[in-house]
Amino acid sequence: MQSRQTKLAYTAAIFNALIIGFSFLFVKLALQVSQPLDTLAHRFTIAFIATAILMVIKRRSIQLDFRSLLTLIPLALFYPFLFFVLQTFGLVYTTSSEAGIVNALVPIFTMLLATVFLKERSSLLQKLFTVLTVAGVVFIFVMKGVQLNLSSSLGIVLILLSALSFSSYSVLARKITQKIHLLDITFVMSLIGALSFNGISVIRHGLQGSMNHYFDAFTAPTFVMSILYLGVLSSLITSLLANYALKYMEASKMSIFSNVGTIFTIIGGAIFLKEQLAYYHIIGAVMVLIGVVGVSLTKPGGSFSKSRKTRQDLVSTK
């Protein structure tokens, strides 16, 4: 049973990376007709509505006491609130490529936090494979001619804090998913996301006197398609997939799939936006994939996992 759950967790992590990887294409489309904060507000409104509909279909009511609710608030503050706010304003002061390099550090941040707060153990091999996934992403951006610029230091700091927020979410979710139902977690996350981003966006429109334009973006079919993808697939579904994976997989292992998402983004850009796919994209992708497979197959003790049952497994089945 545990082996089956672990395989499903890895499957969830891969599909999560796939959906998030392609989400950047829809973010680009949405931002052609909408402001970043408005896009976030509409995205999490759709996510909350979709989550509520799913709970009605499942005939499930929220089963959280006050203490459980308090444990979910910090989770939702780290992600989606702080993650997206810091990322959005960080991109104002730095380039998306520089942000990509900093975001590639998420697996390392998560491994450090998981070691301290979850007491997760990782072998030297796992650390090296994790660094390899980071190096693969950094290699791609550096080969594109990107260098970290001190003039954009504020943006880099904000993106760095955004990456730390996501790592903190992964570590918290690893503990919380053991105790609270996945749908309840997703409902609270989408609710807090919808309330916070709509609140910020409404204040901005109020100060600018443009409240009558709040829903203008929905007149564009491209925006409707994009926001449905971002709200339903890239918020609701990815939340369920990520939280399911974190229930059965170490946070440090789950985090390396964030760099797999970068590879899917590059593939999506090449296929749908006709962006150039160069040799360094392929080399970087191979580095990431080797790192992911290496971390997945390596045991905390440093050896590679085997398919045969261990002595302890055999004893437990008797």
Sequence and secondary structure as in RCSB ss.txt:
>XXXX:A:sequence
MQSRQTKLAYTAAIFNALIIGFSFLFVKLALQVSQPLDTLAHRFTIAFIATAILMVIKRRSIQLDFRSLLTLIPL
ALFYPFLFFVLQTFGLVYTTSSEAGIVNALVPIFTMLLATVFLKERSSLLQKLFTVLTVAGVVFIFVMKGVQLNL
SSSLGIVLILLSALSFSSYSVLARKITQKIHLLDITFVMSLIGALSFNGISVIRHGLQGSMNHYFDAFTAPTFVM
SILYLGVLSSLITSLLANYALKYMEASKMSIFSNVGTIFTIIGGAIFLKEQLAYYHIIGAVMVLIGVVGVSLTKP
GGSFSKSRKTRQDLVSTK
>XXXX:A:secstr
 HHHHHHHHHHHHHHHHHHHHHHHHHHHHHTTTS HHHHHHHHHHHHHHHHHHHHHHTT      HHHHHHHHHH
HIIIIIIHHHHHHHHHHHS HHHHHHHHTTHHHHHHHHIIIII     HHHHHHHHHHHHHHHHHHHHTT    G
GGHHHHHHHHHHHHHHHHHHHHHHHHTTTS HHHHHHHHHHHHHHHHHHHHHHHHHHHT GGGTTGGGGSHHHHH
HHHIIIIIIIIIHHHHHHHHHHHS HHHHHTHHHHHHHHHHHHHHHHS     HHHHHHHHHHHHHHHHHHHB T
TSSB  SS  HHHHHHT 
